[in-house]
Amino acid sequence: MTPKLVIFDVDDTLAPRDSIELLPGVREYFDSLPGDLYRPIVALTTNQGGVGMRCMLEQDGRPDAAKYPTQEEVERRLAKLAAALGVPYSRIYVSFAFKNAWGTWTPTPVSGIGDPRWSRAWRKPNPGMLRQAMSDAGAGPAETIMVGDREEDERAARAAGVTFIHAEAFFRARVPA
């Protein structure tokens, strides 16, 4: 059965972190997709907590804030990556929320209040982004797969009730010999 929706993690699944260069097998997968009638809907999901970290450091007046990306920089990179895939996709789902090693969440900036991208429920391993992607695509858990590279991706998939496939296994068959 071809899934109705394929949800991909971004960093180290489709491209190296902070890059738009596609990893081996990714181009081959997207080039092999069938015509529009049978093509699954594609959604991209990613945790980008560096944005939350930057906001917190800026609020504290810390000079090292600039080493983390802005929300606009992340949005531009993700749009370029989606364009590089060369296929229509339902949406990009991103979490800017950040939880530090001590379990403290960074504050949501005023501009992010009410924006689900700043919601803790959207940060994987929570299933918020996946559930929103399924709702937007009109796909149920049985019609959806999640492809990722980390335990947090697998835990988010499990919490959303969808099948998880590790990126290495998913793309391995598509790497030219």
KAGITA-V513057 format. One record per pair of residues at least 4 apart in sequence whose ideal C-beta (glycine too) atoms are under 8 Angstrom apart, sorted by the first residue. I is the first residue (numbers start at 1). GAP is how many residues later the second one is. Records with the same first field share a line. If there is no record, write none. Layout:
# KAGITA-V513057
I = GAP + GAP
This chain:
# KAGITA-V513057
2 = 32 + 36 + 38
3 = 37 + 136 + 140 + 141 + 142
4 = 36 + 37 + 133 + 134 + 135 + 139 + 140
5 = 35 + 36 + 37 + 38 + 85 + 128 + 129 + 132 + 134 + 138 + 139 + 140
6 = 34 + 35 + 36 + 37 + 138 + 139 + 141
7 = 36 + 37 + 38 + 123 + 126 + 137 + 138 + 139 + 140 + 150 + 155
8 = 5 + 6 + 34 + 35 + 36 + 37 + 138 + 139 + 140
9 = 4 + 5 + 36 + 37 + 115 + 137 + 138 + 139 + 140 + 141 + 144 + 158
10 = 4 + 5 + 34 + 35 + 36 + 68 + 71
11 = 4 + 5 + 6 + 7 + 35
12 = 4 + 5 + 11 + 137 + 138 + 155
13 = 10 + 134 + 135 + 136 + 140 + 154
14 = 8 + 9 + 12 + 30 + 67 + 71
15 = 4 + 5 + 6 + 7 + 8 + 11 + 66
16 = 5 + 7
18 = 51 + 59
20 = 57 + 60 + 61 + 64
22 = 4 + 5 + 62 + 63
23 = 144 + 148
24 = 147 + 151
25 = 4 + 145 + 146 + 147 + 148 + 149 + 150
26 = 4 + 59 + 145 + 148
27 = 4
28 = 4 + 143 + 146 + 147 + 148
29 = 4 + 141 + 142 + 145
30 = 55 + 56 + 57
31 = 55
32 = 142
33 = 6 + 7 + 54
34 = 4 + 5
35 = 4
36 = 52
39 = 48 + 49
41 = 48 + 49 + 96 + 98
42 = 43 + 45 + 46 + 47 + 48
43 = 46 + 47 + 48 + 49 + 50 + 90 + 93 + 94
44 = 34 + 37 + 38 + 45 + 47 + 48 + 49
45 = 47 + 48 + 49 + 79 + 84 + 85 + 88 + 101 + 111
46 = 32 + 46 + 47 + 48 + 49
47 = 47 + 48 + 76 + 77 + 105
48 = 21 + 26 + 46 + 47 + 48
49 = 4 + 46 + 47 + 48 + 49 + 50 + 57 + 74
50 = 4 + 18 + 19 + 24 + 48
51 = 4 + 17 + 18 + 19 + 20 + 23 + 45 + 47
52 = 4 + 44 + 45 + 46 + 53 + 54 + 56 + 66
53 = 4 + 15 + 45 + 53
54 = 4 + 11 + 12 + 14 + 15 + 16
55 = 4 + 41 + 51 + 52 + 54
56 = 4 + 42 + 50 + 51
57 = 5 + 7 + 8 + 11
58 = 4 + 7
59 = 48
69 = 4 + 5 + 8
70 = 4
71 = 4 + 25
72 = 4
73 = 4
74 = 4 + 20 + 22
75 = 4 + 19
76 = 4
77 = 4
78 = 4 + 14 + 16
79 = 4 + 13
80 = 4
81 = 4
82 = 7 + 10
85 = 4
90 = 43 + 46 + 47
91 = 42 + 45
93 = 24 + 29 + 36 + 37 + 39 + 40
94 = 23 + 35
95 = 22 + 23 + 24 + 27 + 28 + 29 + 33 + 34
96 = 16 + 21 + 22
97 = 8 + 9 + 11 + 21 + 22 + 23 + 25 + 26
98 = 7 + 8 + 25
99 = 4 + 5 + 6 + 7 + 21 + 24
100 = 4 + 5 + 6
105 = 15
108 = 4 + 5 + 10
109 = 4 + 9
111 = 4
112 = 5 + 6
113 = 5
115 = 4
116 = 5 + 6 + 12 + 16
117 = 5
118 = 4
119 = 4 + 9
120 = 6
121 = 5 + 6 + 7
122 = 4 + 6 + 7 + 10
123 = 5
124 = 5 + 28 + 29 + 31 + 32
125 = 26 + 27 + 28 + 30 + 31 + 34
126 = 30 + 33
127 = 4 + 29 + 30 + 32 + 33
128 = 4
129 = 4 + 27
130 = 4 + 14 + 16 + 26 + 27 + 29 + 30 + 32
131 = 4 + 29
132 = 4
133 = 4 + 11
134 = 5 + 6 + 7 + 10 + 26 + 28
137 = 7
139 = 4 + 5
140 = 4
141 = 19 + 20 + 21
144 = 16 + 18 + 19
145 = 17 + 18 + 19 + 20
146 = 7 + 8 + 10 + 11 + 14 + 16 + 17 + 18 + 19
147 = 17 + 18 + 19 + 20 + 23
148 = 4 + 5 + 6 + 8 + 9 + 16 + 18 + 19
149 = 4 + 17 + 18 + 19
150 = 4
151 = 4
152 = 4
153 = 4 + 11
154 = 4 + 10 + 12
155 = 4
156 = 4
157 = 5 + 6 + 7
158 = 6
165 = 4 + 5
166 = 4
167 = 4
168 = 4
171 = 4
